Amino acid sequence: MKTYWLYLESYTFAFANTREVLIVNTLSSQTILFPLTLSLKAVITELLAPQNNYAIQITEEQLKDSSVNSFVSNVRESFSGDLIDQAETMFKPVILKPQLNLQRDISKLKREDFRSVGENIKSYLSELSIYVTGQCSRNCTDCKSKHKQINWCTKNEESLSLEKISKFCDQINGTQISTINFLGGDLLNYQKLPELIEITKLLNPIKRFHVHYQNISKATDKLAILNQPQHELNVLVDFPLQPVELEQTIDYLKSTHLTHKWEFAIANEDEYDQLEKIIDSHQLSDVKIKPFFDGSNLDFFRENIFMSREDLHQQEISRKEIFAHQSLNTNHFGKLIITSDGKVFANLNHSQIGIIDESIREILFKEMNEGTSWLKTRNTAPCSSCVYQWLCPSPSNYEEAIKKPNLCTLDL
């Protein structure tokens, strides 16, 4: 009986559950789904066994099975693997099966004592958000919830001292952090704003100041101070609109050279239509659209945010992204949030992990060892039994708001 070597390429991933097997070619971004018959299951189980390194012996008799034959043919046609007659070579192909190195690094860090962890742990920090003040005169409808889904303002009676902000920011010098977000309340009415700007001039990351358009419209005289290198204004716009104040904000920003971007929070199709008209009529550029779950618009999210099987097959995904999804949360990893009362979070939907007076090293170590945000992956039901488990984006704040573990249309 003739025998062959069946192998998968090192850039190919294979994921299987009790019903299906999914082949993902990360070079071509091609994905192929196969029903898992008993015959094919035997082949896949052996192929994915760690000791076999993506290469197994398969017989001519096995290839007569239609499901096995279809699998092998598709693997070859998509250049995801190959079949070699053993008469041509007696040596089993040596394949470097995709391995997850980052998980080993994380496991090593978890085993270490805090005192043995050096400054290297600060290299994990990529983005810092500071709620400088919560004071604001407006009374927005979703003030207490929107900032838990997206970078947005929120109202309370607390404000951080400039000294505490300065001391914490001193610790990020020499790190790989790329962005610092400053938020409020009404950030423009923060009494120490000029001094804060002076501190931020000494920091290398991009500094983004997130300010609601209604607060801008009544304090345009305070915006010039933000016209500094590596400083950006993010204009926050939500609905229902106040047309006069929005017009005032747009007109003012068009008259300046201030670097600015627009962020619109939308909750339904009507708001999206309004947004399009605003962009077209005012020729706005650098616009980001941020969906917002308000508790009553699940259908809007199902139609526009949830992933479908077709979406998953059409997306381009790399080895690096798949590995990242397996080991960490790509939405939250590397981010810290300081609220205006001095508490530190990795995610505002999860427990506090420190206070602003503590060292960044200690806070980061705690999140890596005890936290529930940075390393939150799709390793629990129903995602853990899905072949698309590591192709889906990491869990986000939307899952927290909707109280649903998976934002997809698959029947799991």
GUDOBA-262172 format. One record per residue (C-alpha): residue number from 1; x, y, z. Coordinates in Angstrom, 1 decimal, m for minus. Each point is the difference from the previous one (the first is absolute). Example, Ala and Ser with C-alpha at 12.3 -4.5 7.8 and 13.67 -1.06 7.14 Angstrom:
<rs>
{loza = 1 | x = 12.3 | y = m4.5 | z = 7.8}
{loza = 2 | x = 1.4 | y = 3.4 | z = m0.7}
</rs>
This chain:
<rs>
{loza = 1 | x = 0.0 | y = 0.0 | z = 0.0}
{loza = 2 | x = 1.4 | y = 3.4 | z = m1.0}
{loza = 3 | x = 0.7 | y = 2.5 | z = 2.8}
{loza = 4 | x = 0.5 | y = 3.7 | z = 0.0}
{loza = 5 | x = 1.3 | y = 2.8 | z = 2.2}
{loza = 6 | x = m2.8 | y = 2.6 | z = 0.6}
{loza = 7 | x = 1.2 | y = 3.2 | z = 1.5}
{loza = 8 | x = m1.1 | y = 3.6 | z = 0.6}
{loza = 9 | x = 2.2 | y = 3.0 | z = m0.6}
{loza = 10 | x = 1.3 | y = 2.0 | z = 3.0}
{loza = 11 | x = m2.1 | y = 3.0 | z = m1.0}
{loza = 12 | x = m3.2 | y = m2.1 | z = 0.1}
{loza = 13 | x = m2.2 | y = m0.4 | z = 3.1}
{loza = 14 | x = m2.5 | y = m2.8 | z = 0.5}
{loza = 15 | x = m2.8 | y = 0.3 | z = 2.6}
{loza = 16 | x = m2.5 | y = m2.8 | z = 0.7}
{loza = 17 | x = m2.9 | y = m0.7 | z = 2.2}
{loza = 18 | x = m2.5 | y = m2.9 | z = 0.1}
{loza = 19 | x = m1.8 | y = 1.2 | z = m3.2}
{loza = 20 | x = 2.5 | y = 1.8 | z = m2.2}
{loza = 21 | x = 3.6 | y = 0.6 | z = m0.9}
{loza = 22 | x = 1.2 | y = 3.4 | z = m1.2}
{loza = 23 | x = 3.2 | y = 0.6 | z = m2.1}
{loza = 24 | x = 1.4 | y = 3.5 | z = 0.1}
{loza = 25 | x = 2.8 | y = 0.9 | z = m2.4}
{loza = 26 | x = 1.5 | y = 3.2 | z = 1.4}
{loza = 27 | x = 2.0 | y = 0.7 | z = m3.1}
{loza = 28 | x = m3.0 | y = 0.2 | z = m2.4}
{loza = 29 | x = m2.6 | y = 0.7 | z = 2.8}
{loza = 30 | x = m2.0 | y = m2.9 | z = m1.4}
{loza = 31 | x = m2.2 | y = m2.0 | z = 2.4}
{loza = 32 | x = m1.6 | y = m3.3 | z = m0.8}
{loza = 33 | x = m2.6 | y = m1.7 | z = 2.2}
{loza = 34 | x = m0.7 | y = m3.8 | z = m0.1}
{loza = 35 | x = m2.6 | y = m2.1 | z = 1.7}
{loza = 36 | x = 1.7 | y = m2.4 | z = 2.3}
{loza = 37 | x = m0.9 | y = m3.6 | z = m0.9}
{loza = 38 | x = 1.3 | y = m2.9 | z = 2.0}
{loza = 39 | x = 2.7 | y = m0.8 | z = m2.7}
{loza = 40 | x = 1.1 | y = 3.6 | z = m0.2}
{loza = 41 | x = 0.0 | y = 0.3 | z = 3.8}
{loza = 42 | x = 2.5 | y = m2.8 | z = 0.3}
{loza = 43 | x = 2.3 | y = 1.8 | z = m2.5}
{loza = 44 | x = m0.3 | y = 3.4 | z = 1.7}
{loza = 45 | x = 0.5 | y = m1.4 | z = 3.5}
{loza = 46 | x = 3.3 | y = m1.5 | z = m1.1}
{loza = 47 | x = 1.0 | y = 3.0 | z = m2.0}
{loza = 48 | x = m0.5 | y = 2.4 | z = 2.9}
{loza = 49 | x = 1.7 | y = m2.3 | z = 2.6}
{loza = 50 | x = 3.0 | y = 2.1 | z = 1.4}
{loza = 51 | x = 2.4 | y = m2.9 | z = m0.5}
{loza = 52 | x = m0.7 | y = m0.2 | z = m3.7}
{loza = 53 | x = 0.9 | y = 3.6 | z = m0.9}
{loza = 54 | x = m2.5 | y = 0.5 | z = m2.7}
{loza = 55 | x = 1.1 | y = m3.1 | z = m2.1}
{loza = 56 | x = m1.4 | y = m3.5 | z = 0.0}
{loza = 57 | x = m0.1 | y = m3.1 | z = m2.0}
{loza = 58 | x = m3.3 | y = m0.6 | z = m1.9}
{loza = 59 | x = m0.9 | y = m3.0 | z = m2.1}
{loza = 60 | x = m1.5 | y = m0.4 | z = m3.4}
{loza = 61 | x = m3.0 | y = m1.7 | z = 1.6}
{loza = 62 | x = m0.7 | y = 3.1 | z = 2.2}
{loza = 63 | x = 0.2 | y = 2.2 | z = m3.0}
{loza = 64 | x = m2.9 | y = m1.9 | z = m1.6}
{loza = 65 | x = m2.3 | y = 1.5 | z = 2.6}
{loza = 66 | x = m1.7 | y = 3.0 | z = m1.6}
{loza = 67 | x = 0.3 | y = 2.3 | z = 3.0}
{loza = 68 | x = 3.7 | y = m0.8 | z = 0.5}
{loza = 69 | x = 0.6 | y = 0.4 | z = m3.8}
{loza = 70 | x = m1.8 | y = 3.3 | z = m0.1}
{loza = 71 | x = 2.0 | y = 1.3 | z = 3.0}
{loza = 72 | x = 3.3 | y = m1.1 | z = m1.5}
{loza = 73 | x = m0.9 | y = 1.4 | z = m3.4}
{loza = 74 | x = m1.0 | y = 3.4 | z = 1.4}
{loza = 75 | x = 3.1 | y = 0.2 | z = 2.2}
{loza = 76 | x = 2.2 | y = m0.6 | z = m3.1}
{loza = 77 | x = m1.9 | y = 2.3 | z = m2.3}
{loza = 78 | x = 0.2 | y = 2.9 | z = 2.5}
{loza = 79 | x = 3.7 | y = m0.6 | z = 0.6}
{loza = 80 | x = m0.7 | y = m0.6 | z = 3.7}
{loza = 81 | x = 1.8 | y = m3.3 | z = 0.0}
{loza = 82 | x = 0.9 | y = m2.9 | z = m2.3}
{loza = 83 | x = m0.1 | y = m3.8 | z = m0.5}
{loza = 84 | x = 3.3 | y = m1.8 | z = m0.8}
{loza = 85 | x = 0.2 | y = m3.6 | z = m1.3}
{loza = 86 | x = 2.2 | y = m1.9 | z = 2.5}
{loza = 87 | x = 1.5 | y = m1.8 | z = m3.0}
{loza = 88 | x = 1.7 | y = 3.3 | z = m0.8}
{loza = 89 | x = 1.4 | y = 0.6 | z = 3.5}
{loza = 90 | x = 0.1 | y = m2.2 | z = 3.1}
{loza = 91 | x = 0.6 | y = 3.1 | z = 2.2}
{loza = 92 | x = m2.8 | y = 1.7 | z = 1.7}
{loza = 93 | x = m0.2 | y = 3.7 | z = m0.8}
{loza = 94 | x = 1.3 | y = 2.3 | z = 2.8}
{loza = 95 | x = m2.6 | y = 2.7 | z = 0.6}
{loza = 96 | x = 0.3 | y = 2.9 | z = 2.4}
{loza = 97 | x = m3.5 | y = m0.1 | z = 1.4}
{loza = 98 | x = m1.3 | y = 3.4 | z = 1.1}
{loza = 99 | x = 0.9 | y = 0.5 | z = 3.7}
{loza = 100 | x = m1.1 | y = 2.6 | z = 2.4}
{loza = 101 | x = 3.1 | y = 1.6 | z = 1.6}
{loza = 102 | x = m1.6 | y = 2.9 | z = 1.7}
{loza = 103 | x = m2.1 | y = m2.3 | z = 2.2}
{loza = 104 | x = 3.2 | y = m1.4 | z = 1.4}
{loza = 105 | x = 1.3 | y = 3.5 | z = 0.8}
{loza = 106 | x = m3.3 | y = 0.8 | z = 1.8}
{loza = 107 | x = 0.1 | y = m3.3 | z = 2.0}
{loza = 108 | x = 3.6 | y = 0.8 | z = 1.0}
{loza = 109 | x = m1.0 | y = 3.4 | z = 1.2}
{loza = 110 | x = m2.8 | y = m1.6 | z = 2.1}
{loza = 111 | x = 2.5 | y = m2.2 | z = 1.7}
{loza = 112 | x = 2.3 | y = 2.8 | z = 1.0}
{loza = 113 | x = m0.1 | y = 2.0 | z = 3.2}
{loza = 114 | x = m0.7 | y = 3.7 | z = m0.3}
{loza = 115 | x = 3.3 | y = 0.9 | z = 1.5}
{loza = 116 | x = 1.8 | y = m1.9 | z = m2.8}
{loza = 117 | x = m1.8 | y = 1.7 | z = m2.8}
{loza = 118 | x = 2.1 | y = 2.9 | z = m1.4}
{loza = 119 | x = m1.0 | y = 3.0 | z = m2.1}
{loza = 120 | x = m0.7 | y = m2.2 | z = m2.9}
{loza = 121 | x = m3.6 | y = m0.5 | z = 1.1}
{loza = 122 | x = m0.6 | y = 3.6 | z = m0.8}
{loza = 123 | x = 0.5 | y = m0.9 | z = m3.7}
{loza = 124 | x = m3.4 | y = m1.5 | z = 0.0}
{loza = 125 | x = m1.6 | y = 3.4 | z = 0.5}
{loza = 126 | x = m1.2 | y = 1.5 | z = m3.3}
{loza = 127 | x = m2.8 | y = 2.4 | z = 0.8}
{loza = 128 | x = m0.9 | y = 2.0 | z = 3.1}
{loza = 129 | x = m3.4 | y = 1.8 | z = 0.5}
{loza = 130 | x = m0.3 | y = 2.6 | z = 2.8}
{loza = 131 | x = m3.4 | y = 1.4 | z = 1.1}
{loza = 132 | x = 1.4 | y = 3.3 | z = 1.2}
{loza = 133 | x = m3.3 | y = 1.3 | z = 1.3}
{loza = 134 | x = m3.6 | y = m1.1 | z = 0.2}
{loza = 135 | x = m1.5 | y = 3.4 | z = 0.5}
{loza = 136 | x = m2.4 | y = 1.1 | z = m2.8}
{loza = 137 | x = m3.1 | y = 2.1 | z = m0.2}
{loza = 138 | x = m1.8 | y = m2.1 | z = m2.6}
{loza = 139 | x = m2.4 | y = m2.9 | z = 0.7}
{loza = 140 | x = 0.4 | y = m2.4 | z = m2.9}
{loza = 141 | x = m2.4 | y = m3.0 | z = m0.1}
{loza = 142 | x = 2.6 | y = m2.8 | z = 0.0}
{loza = 143 | x = 2.7 | y = 1.8 | z = 2.1}
{loza = 144 | x = 0.6 | y = m2.9 | z = 2.4}
{loza = 145 | x = 0.3 | y = m2.7 | z = m2.7}
{loza = 146 | x = 1.4 | y = 1.2 | z = m3.2}
{loza = 147 | x = 3.6 | y = 0.3 | z = 1.3}
{loza = 148 | x = m0.1 | y = m3.7 | z = 1.0}
{loza = 149 | x = m0.3 | y = m0.9 | z = m3.7}
{loza = 150 | x = 2.1 | y = 2.6 | z = m1.8}
{loza = 151 | x = 2.4 | y = 2.8 | z = 0.8}
{loza = 152 | x = m2.5 | y = 2.6 | z = 1.2}
{loza = 153 | x = m0.6 | y = 2.6 | z = 2.6}
{loza = 154 | x = m1.9 | y = m0.6 | z = 3.2}
{loza = 155 | x = m1.2 | y = 2.2 | z = 2.9}
{loza = 156 | x = 0.7 | y = m0.1 | z = 3.7}
{loza = 157 | x = 1.3 | y = 2.3 | z = 2.7}
{loza = 158 | x = 3.6 | y = m1.2 | z = 0.1}
{loza = 159 | x = 3.2 | y = 1.6 | z = m1.4}
{loza = 160 | x = 3.5 | y = m1.3 | z = 0.0}
{loza = 161 | x = 2.8 | y = 2.2 | z = 1.4}
{loza = 162 | x = 2.6 | y = 1.1 | z = m2.5}
{loza = 163 | x = 2.7 | y = m1.3 | z = 2.3}
{loza = 164 | x = m1.4 | y = m3.6 | z = m0.1}
{loza = 165 | x = m0.3 | y = 0.1 | z = m3.8}
{loza = 166 | x = 3.5 | y = 1.3 | z = m0.3}
{loza = 167 | x = 1.5 | y = m2.6 | z = 2.3}
{loza = 168 | x = m1.8 | y = m2.9 | z = m1.8}
{loza = 169 | x = 1.0 | y = 1.3 | z = m3.5}
{loza = 170 | x = 3.6 | y = 0.3 | z = 1.1}
{loza = 171 | x = 0.0 | y = m3.8 | z = 0.3}
{loza = 172 | x = m0.8 | y = m0.5 | z = m3.7}
{loza = 173 | x = 3.2 | y = 1.6 | z = m1.3}
{loza = 174 | x = 2.0 | y = m2.6 | z = m1.9}
{loza = 175 | x = m3.0 | y = m2.3 | z = m0.6}
{loza = 176 | x = m1.5 | y = m1.0 | z = m3.4}
{loza = 177 | x = m3.3 | y = 1.8 | z = 0.8}
{loza = 178 | x = m1.3 | y = 1.6 | z = m3.2}
{loza = 179 | x = m3.1 | y = 2.0 | z = 1.2}
{loza = 180 | x = m1.2 | y = 1.8 | z = 3.0}
{loza = 181 | x = m3.7 | y = 0.9 | z = 0.1}
{loza = 182 | x = m1.2 | y = 2.9 | z = 2.2}
{loza = 183 | x = m3.7 | y = 0.0 | z = 0.7}
{loza = 184 | x = m2.7 | y = 1.6 | z = 2.3}
{loza = 185 | x = m2.7 | y = 1.3 | z = 0.8}
{loza = 186 | x = 0.5 | y = 3.4 | z = m1.4}
{loza = 187 | x = 3.7 | y = m0.3 | z = m0.7}
{loza = 188 | x = 0.3 | y = 3.6 | z = m1.2}
{loza = 189 | x = m1.2 | y = 1.3 | z = 3.4}
{loza = 190 | x = 2.7 | y = m1.9 | z = 1.9}
{loza = 191 | x = 1.6 | y = 2.8 | z = 2.1}
{loza = 192 | x = 3.6 | y = m1.3 | z = m0.5}
{loza = 193 | x = m0.3 | y = m0.6 | z = m3.8}
{loza = 194 | x = 2.8 | y = 2.4 | z = m0.9}
{loza = 195 | x = 2.3 | y = m1.8 | z = 2.4}
{loza = 196 | x = m1.1 | y = m3.4 | z = m1.2}
{loza = 197 | x = 0.9 | y = 1.0 | z = m3.6}
{loza = 198 | x = 3.5 | y = 1.0 | z = 1.2}
{loza = 199 | x = 0.4 | y = m3.4 | z = 1.6}
{loza = 200 | x = m1.1 | y = m1.8 | z = m3.2}
{loza = 201 | x = 2.5 | y = 1.9 | z = m2.1}
{loza = 202 | x = 2.7 | y = m2.1 | z = 1.6}
{loza = 203 | x = m1.7 | y = m3.3 | z = m0.8}
{loza = 204 | x = 0.8 | y = m1.8 | z = m3.3}
{loza = 205 | x = m3.3 | y = m1.8 | z = m0.7}
{loza = 206 | x = m2.8 | y = 1.6 | z = m2.0}
{loza = 207 | x = m2.2 | y = 2.0 | z = 2.4}
{loza = 208 | x = m3.8 | y = m0.2 | z = m0.8}
{loza = 209 | x = m2.4 | y = 2.3 | z = 1.7}
{loza = 210 | x = m3.6 | y = m1.3 | z = m0.2}
{loza = 211 | x = m2.5 | y = 2.9 | z = 0.3}
{loza = 212 | x = m3.7 | y = 0.0 | z = m0.7}
{loza = 213 | x = m1.0 | y = 2.4 | z = m2.8}
{loza = 214 | x = m2.5 | y = 1.8 | z = 2.3}
{loza = 215 | x = 2.8 | y = 0.8 | z = 2.4}
{loza = 216 | x = 2.2 | y = 1.2 | z = m2.8}
{loza = 217 | x = m2.7 | y = 2.4 | z = m1.4}
{loza = 218 | x = m0.1 | y = 2.0 | z = 3.2}
{loza = 219 | x = 3.7 | y = 0.0 | z = 0.7}
{loza = 220 | x = 1.7 | y = 0.5 | z = m3.4}
{loza = 221 | x = 2.4 | y = 2.5 | z = 1.6}
{loza = 222 | x = 1.6 | y = m2.8 | z = 2.0}
{loza = 223 | x = 0.8 | y = m2.2 | z = m3.0}
{loza = 224 | x = 3.1 | y = 1.8 | z = m1.3}
{loza = 225 | x = 2.0 | y = m1.4 | z = 2.9}
{loza = 226 | x = m0.3 | y = m3.5 | z = m1.6}
{loza = 227 | x = 1.8 | y = 1.2 | z = m3.2}
{loza = 228 | x = 3.2 | y = m1.8 | z = 0.9}
{loza = 229 | x = 2.1 | y = m2.7 | z = m1.7}
{loza = 230 | x = m1.4 | y = m3.5 | z = 0.5}
{loza = 231 | x = m3.2 | y = 1.4 | z = 1.6}
{loza = 232 | x = m3.3 | y = m0.9 | z = m1.6}
{loza = 233 | x = m3.6 | y = 1.0 | z = 0.8}
{loza = 234 | x = m2.6 | y = m2.7 | z = m0.3}
{loza = 235 | x = m3.4 | y = 1.6 | z = m0.4}
{loza = 236 | x = m2.7 | y = m2.2 | z = 1.5}
{loza = 237 | x = m3.5 | y = 0.1 | z = m1.6}
{loza = 238 | x = m3.1 | y = m1.9 | z = 1.0}
{loza = 239 | x = m3.7 | y = 0.2 | z = m0.6}
{loza = 240 | x = m2.4 | y = 1.6 | z = 0.2}
{loza = 241 | x = 1.9 | y = 2.9 | z = m1.5}
{loza = 242 | x = 0.0 | y = 3.6 | z = 1.0}
{loza = 243 | x = 0.4 | y = 1.5 | z = m3.5}
{loza = 244 | x = 1.0 | y = 3.5 | z = 1.0}
{loza = 245 | x = 2.8 | y = m1.1 | z = 2.3}
{loza = 246 | x = 1.2 | y = m2.6 | z = m2.5}
{loza = 247 | x = 0.1 | y = 2.7 | z = m2.7}
{loza = 248 | x = 2.0 | y = 2.3 | z = 2.3}
{loza = 249 | x = 2.5 | y = m2.7 | z = 0.8}
{loza = 250 | x = 0.4 | y = m0.9 | z = m3.7}
{loza = 251 | x = 0.4 | y = 3.6 | z = m1.1}
{loza = 252 | x = 2.6 | y = 0.7 | z = 2.7}
{loza = 253 | x = 2.1 | y = m3.0 | z = m0.8}
{loza = 254 | x = 0.0 | y = 0.8 | z = m3.7}
{loza = 255 | x = 1.4 | y = 3.4 | z = 0.9}
{loza = 256 | x = 3.0 | y = m1.4 | z = 1.9}
{loza = 257 | x = 3.0 | y = m2.2 | z = m0.7}
{loza = 258 | x = m0.7 | y = m2.2 | z = 3.1}
{loza = 259 | x = 0.5 | y = m3.7 | z = m0.7}
{loza = 260 | x = m3.4 | y = m1.6 | z = 0.6}
{loza = 261 | x = m2.0 | y = m3.1 | z = m0.7}
{loza = 262 | x = m3.7 | y = m0.8 | z = 0.3}
{loza = 263 | x = m1.6 | y = m2.8 | z = 1.9}
{loza = 264 | x = m3.7 | y = m0.7 | z = m0.4}
{loza = 265 | x = m1.9 | y = m2.3 | z = 2.3}
{loza = 266 | x = m3.0 | y = m1.6 | z = m1.7}
{loza = 267 | x = m2.7 | y = m2.3 | z = 1.2}
{loza = 268 | x = m2.2 | y = m0.6 | z = m3.1}
{loza = 269 | x = m0.4 | y = 0.4 | z = m3.8}
{loza = 270 | x = m1.6 | y = 3.4 | z = 0.3}
{loza = 271 | x = 2.9 | y = 1.4 | z = 1.9}
{loza = 272 | x = 2.4 | y = m1.4 | z = m2.6}
{loza = 273 | x = m2.0 | y = 1.7 | z = m2.8}
{loza = 274 | x = 0.3 | y = 3.3 | z = 1.9}
{loza = 275 | x = 3.7 | y = m0.6 | z = 0.4}
{loza = 276 | x = 0.4 | y = m0.5 | z = m3.7}
{loza = 277 | x = m1.8 | y = 3.3 | z = m0.8}
{loza = 278 | x = 2.2 | y = 1.9 | z = 2.5}
{loza = 279 | x = 3.2 | y = m1.5 | z = m1.5}
{loza = 280 | x = m1.1 | y = 0.8 | z = m3.6}
{loza = 281 | x = m1.3 | y = 3.5 | z = 0.7}
{loza = 282 | x = 3.0 | y = 1.1 | z = 2.0}
{loza = 283 | x = 2.7 | y = m2.0 | z = m1.7}
{loza = 284 | x = 1.2 | y = m1.5 | z = 3.2}
{loza = 285 | x = 3.1 | y = m2.2 | z = m0.1}
{loza = 286 | x = 1.6 | y = m2.3 | z = 2.6}
{loza = 287 | x = m3.4 | y = m1.3 | z = 1.2}
{loza = 288 | x = m0.4 | y = m3.1 | z = 2.1}
{loza = 289 | x = m3.3 | y = m1.7 | z = 0.6}
{loza = 290 | x = m0.5 | y = m1.6 | z = 3.4}
{loza = 291 | x = m3.1 | y = m2.2 | z = 0.4}
{loza = 292 | x = m1.7 | y = 0.3 | z = 3.4}
{loza = 293 | x = m2.2 | y = m2.5 | z = 1.7}
{loza = 294 | x = m2.8 | y = 1.9 | z = 1.8}
{loza = 295 | x = m1.9 | y = m3.1 | z = 1.3}
{loza = 296 | x = m2.7 | y = 0.0 | z = m2.7}
{loza = 297 | x = 1.9 | y = m0.2 | z = m3.3}
{loza = 298 | x = 1.1 | y = m3.7 | z = m0.1}
{loza = 299 | x = m1.4 | y = m0.3 | z = m3.5}
{loza = 300 | x = 2.2 | y = 2.8 | z = m1.2}
{loza = 301 | x = 3.0 | y = m1.9 | z = 1.4}
{loza = 302 | x = m1.1 | y = m3.3 | z = m1.5}
{loza = 303 | x = m0.2 | y = 1.6 | z = m3.4}
{loza = 304 | x = 3.1 | y = 2.2 | z = 0.1}
{loza = 305 | x = 2.5 | y = m1.3 | z = 2.6}
{loza = 306 | x = m0.5 | y = m3.7 | z = 0.5}
{loza = 307 | x = 2.3 | y = m2.3 | z = m2.1}
{loza = 308 | x = m1.6 | y = m2.4 | z = m2.4}
{loza = 309 | x = 1.6 | y = m3.2 | z = m1.4}
{loza = 310 | x = 0.5 | y = 1.8 | z = m3.3}
{loza = 311 | x = 1.8 | y = 2.9 | z = 1.8}
{loza = 312 | x = 2.4 | y = m2.4 | z = 1.6}
{loza = 313 | x = 0.8 | y = m1.7 | z = m3.3}
{loza = 314 | x = 0.5 | y = 3.3 | z = m1.8}
{loza = 315 | x = 2.3 | y = 1.7 | z = 2.6}
{loza = 316 | x = 3.8 | y = 0.0 | z = m0.4}
{loza = 317 | x = 1.7 | y = m1.4 | z = 3.0}
{loza = 318 | x = 3.7 | y = m0.6 | z = 0.8}
{loza = 319 | x = 1.9 | y = m2.5 | z = 2.1}
{loza = 320 | x = 0.8 | y = 2.8 | z = 2.4}
{loza = 321 | x = m3.7 | y = 0.9 | z = 0.4}
{loza = 322 | x = m1.0 | y = m3.6 | z = 0.6}
{loza = 323 | x = 2.8 | y = m0.5 | z = 2.6}
{loza = 324 | x = m1.1 | y = 3.3 | z = 1.7}
{loza = 325 | x = m3.6 | y = m1.1 | z = 0.2}
{loza = 326 | x = 1.2 | y = m3.2 | z = 1.7}
{loza = 327 | x = 2.0 | y = 1.7 | z = 2.7}
{loza = 328 | x = m1.3 | y = 3.5 | z = 0.7}
{loza = 329 | x = m2.8 | y = 2.4 | z = m0.5}
{loza = 330 | x = 0.9 | y = 2.1 | z = m3.1}
{loza = 331 | x = m2.7 | y = 2.6 | z = 1.0}
{loza = 332 | x = 1.3 | y = 0.6 | z = 3.6}
{loza = 333 | x = 3.6 | y = m1.3 | z = 0.2}
{loza = 334 | x = 2.4 | y = 2.8 | z = 0.9}
{loza = 335 | x = m2.6 | y = 2.6 | z = 1.0}
{loza = 336 | x = m0.4 | y = 1.6 | z = 3.4}
{loza = 337 | x = m2.8 | y = 2.4 | z = 1.1}
{loza = 338 | x = 0.2 | y = 2.5 | z = 2.9}
{loza = 339 | x = m3.3 | y = 1.4 | z = 1.1}
{loza = 340 | x = m0.4 | y = 3.4 | z = 1.5}
{loza = 341 | x = m0.1 | y = m1.4 | z = 3.6}
{loza = 342 | x = 3.5 | y = m1.5 | z = m0.5}
{loza = 343 | x = m1.0 | y = m3.6 | z = m0.5}
{loza = 344 | x = 1.8 | y = m2.1 | z = m2.7}
{loza = 345 | x = m1.7 | y = m2.5 | z = m2.3}
{loza = 346 | x = 1.0 | y = m2.2 | z = m2.9}
{loza = 347 | x = m3.7 | y = 0.2 | z = m1.1}
{loza = 348 | x = m2.7 | y = 2.1 | z = 1.6}
{loza = 349 | x = m2.4 | y = m3.0 | z = m0.1}
{loza = 350 | x = 2.3 | y = m2.0 | z = 2.2}
{loza = 351 | x = 1.4 | y = 0.4 | z = 3.5}
{loza = 352 | x = 2.4 | y = 2.7 | z = 1.1}
{loza = 353 | x = 3.7 | y = m1.2 | z = m0.2}
{loza = 354 | x = 1.7 | y = 2.9 | z = 1.8}
{loza = 355 | x = 0.1 | y = 3.7 | z = 0.8}
{loza = 356 | x = 1.9 | y = 2.9 | z = m1.6}
{loza = 357 | x = 2.5 | y = 0.2 | z = 2.9}
{loza = 358 | x = 1.3 | y = m3.6 | z = m0.6}
{loza = 359 | x = 2.9 | y = m0.9 | z = m2.4}
{loza = 360 | x = m0.9 | y = m0.9 | z = m3.5}
{loza = 361 | x = 2.1 | y = m3.2 | z = 0.3}
{loza = 362 | x = m2.1 | y = m1.2 | z = 3.0}
{loza = 363 | x = m3.3 | y = 0.8 | z = m1.8}
{loza = 364 | x = 1.1 | y = m1.7 | z = m3.2}
{loza = 365 | x = 1.3 | y = m3.1 | z = 1.8}
{loza = 366 | x = m3.4 | y = m0.2 | z = 1.8}
{loza = 367 | x = m1.9 | y = 0.1 | z = m3.2}
{loza = 368 | x = 2.2 | y = m2.6 | z = m1.7}
{loza = 369 | x = m0.4 | y = m2.4 | z = 3.0}
{loza = 370 | x = m3.4 | y = 0.7 | z = 1.5}
{loza = 371 | x = m1.9 | y = 2.2 | z = m2.5}
{loza = 372 | x = m2.9 | y = m0.9 | z = m2.2}
{loza = 373 | x = 0.5 | y = 2.4 | z = m3.0}
{loza = 374 | x = 3.3 | y = m0.3 | z = m1.7}
{loza = 375 | x = 0.0 | y = m3.8 | z = m0.3}
{loza = 376 | x = m3.7 | y = m0.5 | z = m0.5}
{loza = 377 | x = m0.3 | y = m2.2 | z = m3.1}
{loza = 378 | x = m2.8 | y = m2.1 | z = m1.6}
{loza = 379 | x = 1.0 | y = m3.1 | z = 2.0}
{loza = 380 | x = m3.5 | y = m0.5 | z = 1.6}
{loza = 381 | x = m3.3 | y = m1.2 | z = m1.3}
{loza = 382 | x = m1.5 | y = 0.4 | z = m2.5}
{loza = 383 | x = 3.1 | y = 1.2 | z = m1.9}
{loza = 384 | x = 2.3 | y = m2.7 | z = 1.3}
{loza = 385 | x = m1.8 | y = m2.6 | z = m2.1}
{loza = 386 | x = m0.1 | y = 2.0 | z = m3.2}
{loza = 387 | x = 2.5 | y = m0.5 | z = m2.8}
{loza = 388 | x = 0.1 | y = 3.8 | z = m0.5}
{loza = 389 | x = 1.0 | y = 0.5 | z = 3.6}
{loza = 390 | x = 3.4 | y = 1.6 | z = m0.8}
{loza = 391 | x = m1.1 | y = 1.8 | z = m3.2}
{loza = 392 | x = m2.6 | y = 2.2 | z = 1.8}
{loza = 393 | x = 1.1 | y = 3.3 | z = 1.6}
{loza = 394 | x = 0.8 | y = m0.2 | z = 3.7}
{loza = 395 | x = m2.9 | y = 0.7 | z = 2.4}
{loza = 396 | x = m0.8 | y = 3.7 | z = 0.2}
{loza = 397 | x = m1.9 | y = 2.4 | z = 2.1}
{loza = 398 | x = m3.1 | y = m0.6 | z = m2.2}
{loza = 399 | x = m0.2 | y = m3.6 | z = 1.4}
{loza = 400 | x = 0.1 | y = 1.5 | z = 3.5}
{loza = 401 | x = m2.8 | y = 2.5 | z = m0.9}
{loza = 402 | x = m2.2 | y = m2.4 | z = m1.8}
{loza = 403 | x = 0.7 | y = m2.8 | z = 2.5}
{loza = 404 | x = 0.6 | y = m2.5 | z = m2.8}
{loza = 405 | x = 3.3 | y = m1.9 | z = m0.2}
{loza = 406 | x = 0.1 | y = m0.2 | z = m3.8}
{loza = 407 | x = m1.0 | y = 2.7 | z = m2.5}
{loza = 408 | x = m0.6 | y = m2.2 | z = m3.0}
{loza = 409 | x = m2.9 | y = m1.5 | z = m1.9}
{loza = 410 | x = 1.3 | y = m3.6 | z = 0.1}
{loza = 411 | x = m2.3 | y = m2.5 | z = 1.6}
{loza = 412 | x = 2.2 | y = m1.1 | z = 3.0}
</rs>
